[in-house]
């Protein structure tokens, strides 16, 4: 994943660096979505102090909603089945006075009401079991980002080691890569 491959508009949140800070590489932004740094954090040596309560991330328009829609479980098939049962009950209640003889009218209406009640109840139960939106949206984004970052560094470190047998640990490799993303090293020093 290089800077050219990262579509920042497709990410759920936009990075908002403090005034007078460097803007990190797009790969860093992509791999650290939702990251909340400690108060004394300095991604590069000359970084100015962090203002208190700085808003590091902001919603990225429709990508925010697209992200959470993709994270949500797909609707259960049960919703359709329960909805069909409720619709059948409503249909029976509405049509029974016109189609049934007077002596069976009560039975048809009662069956229709039972189907309608069970159908509505089933739809509500199924929708509730699908889960609500996450209580902490940034925590969800951070977890998603952490998994992507771990996968990225595992692959990149293996590729680096296959090309360069230097004895760099994974932590050293990550430190060098992060410094490069913040403009501290040249690309030639990293390789």
C-alpha positions in Angstrom: 0.0 0.0 0.0 1.7 3.2 -1.1 0.5 6.8 -0.9 -0.9 6.6 -4.4 -3.0 3.6 -3.6 -4.8 5.1 -0.6 -8.1 6.8 -1.3 -8.5 9.1 1.7 -12.1 9.9 0.6 -13.1 6.3 1.1 -11.9 6.2 4.8 -14.5 6.7 7.6 -12.6 9.6 9.3 -10.3 12.4 8.2 -7.1 13.2 10.1 -7.0 16.7 11.5 -3.4 17.6 12.5 -2.9 20.6 14.8 -1.8 23.9 13.2 1.8 24.0 12.1 2.1 20.2 12.1 3.3 18.3 9.1 0.6 16.3 7.3 1.4 12.6 7.5 1.5 10.3 4.5 -1.8 8.9 3.4 -0.8 5.4 4.3 -0.3 6.5 8.0 -3.7 8.1 7.9 -5.2 5.0 6.5 -3.6 2.6 9.0 -4.2 4.8 12.1 -7.9 5.6 11.6 -9.3 6.9 14.9 -5.9 6.8 16.7 -6.0 9.1 19.8 -2.5 9.9 20.8 -1.3 10.5 24.4 -0.9 14.1 25.4 2.9 14.1 25.1 2.9 12.4 21.7 5.4 13.7 19.1 5.3 11.8 15.8 8.4 13.7 14.7 11.1 15.6 16.6 10.1 19.2 15.9 6.3 18.7 16.3 4.8 21.6 18.2 2.9 20.9 21.4 -0.6 19.4 21.1 -3.4 21.8 22.0 -5.6 20.5 24.8 -8.7 18.6 23.7 -7.5 18.6 20.0 -10.1 17.0 17.7 -7.8 14.6 15.9 -10.5 13.0 13.6 -13.7 14.1 12.0 -16.4 12.2 10.1 -15.5 11.8 6.4 -18.9 12.6 4.8 -20.7 9.7 3.3 -17.7 7.3 3.9 -18.5 7.4 7.6 -22.0 6.0 6.9 -20.7 3.6 4.3 -18.2 2.2 6.8 -20.8 1.5 9.4 -23.2 0.0 6.9 -20.5 -2.4 5.8 -19.7 -3.3 9.4 -23.4 -4.0 10.3 -24.6 -7.6 10.0 -26.7 -8.4 6.9 -30.4 -8.5 7.6 -31.7 -11.8 8.8 -33.9 -13.8 6.4 -36.3 -14.1 9.3 -37.4 -10.5 8.8 -38.9 -11.3 5.5 -40.6 -14.4 6.8 -42.1 -12.5 9.8 -43.1 -9.6 7.5 -44.9 -12.0 5.2 -46.8 -13.6 8.1 -47.9 -10.1 9.3 -48.9 -9.2 5.8 -50.9 -12.4 5.4 -52.7 -11.6 8.8 -53.5 -8.1 7.7 -54.8 -9.4 4.3 -57.0 -11.9 6.2 -58.4 -9.3 8.5 -59.2 -6.9 5.7 -60.7 -9.5 3.3 -62.5 -11.8 5.7 -65.7 -9.7 6.0 -66.0 -9.8 2.2 -65.1 -13.4 1.5 -66.2 -15.5 4.4 -69.8 -16.5 5.2 -71.1 -14.9 8.4 -70.8 -18.0 10.6 -67.0 -18.3 10.0 -66.3 -14.6 9.9 -65.1 -14.5 13.5 -62.7 -17.5 13.0 -61.2 -15.9 9.9 -60.8 -12.5 11.6 -59.2 -14.1 14.7 -56.7 -16.1 12.6 -55.8 -12.9 10.7 -55.3 -11.0 13.9 -53.1 -13.8 15.3 -51.0 -13.9 12.1 -50.7 -10.1 12.2 -49.6 -9.9 15.9 -47.1 -12.7 15.5 -45.7 -11.2 12.3 -45.2 -7.8 13.8 -43.7 -9.2 16.9 -41.3 -11.4 14.9 -40.1 -8.5 12.8 -39.4 -6.4 15.9 -37.6 -9.2 17.7 -35.5 -10.0 14.6 -34.5 -6.3 14.1 -33.6 -6.0 17.8 -31.3 -9.0 17.8 -29.3 -7.6 14.9 -27.7 -5.2 17.3 -27.7 -1.5 17.7 -25.1 0.9 16.3 -21.8 0.8 18.2 -21.8 2.8 21.4 -18.3 4.2 20.6 -17.9 4.7 16.9 -14.3 5.7 17.1 -13.5 2.5 19.1 -15.0 0.5 16.3 -12.9 2.4 13.8 -9.8 2.0 15.9 -10.3 -1.8 16.2 -10.8 -2.1 12.4 -7.7 0.0 11.8 -5.6 -2.0 14.3 -6.4 -5.2 12.4 -5.5 -3.6 9.1 -2.3 -2.1 10.5 -1.2 -5.5 12.0 -1.8 -7.2 8.7 0.0 -4.5 6.7 3.1 -4.5 9.0 3.3 -8.3 9.0 3.3 -8.4 5.2 5.6 -5.4 4.7 8.1 -6.7 7.3 8.2 -10.1 5.6 8.7 -8.5 2.3 11.4 -6.2 3.7 13.3 -9.2 5.3 13.2 -11.1 2.0 14.9 -8.2 0.2 17.2 -7.0 3.0 18.7 -9.4 5.5 19.5 -6.7 8.1 18.6 -7.7 11.6 15.8 -5.2 12.2 13.1 -6.2 14.6 9.5 -5.7 13.7 9.3 -2.8 16.2 12.3 -1.1 14.6 10.9 -1.6 11.2 7.6 0.0 12.3 9.4 2.9 13.9 11.4 3.6 10.7 8.3 3.3 8.5 6.3 5.7 10.8 9.1 8.2 10.8 9.1 8.1 7.0 5.4 8.7 6.9 5.9 11.8 9.0 8.7 13.1 6.8 11.6 12.3 9.1 13.5 9.8 6.8 14.0 9.6 3.1 12.6 6.6 1.3 16.1 5.5 0.5 17.0 5.2 4.2 14.1 2.9 4.8 14.9 0.4 2.1 
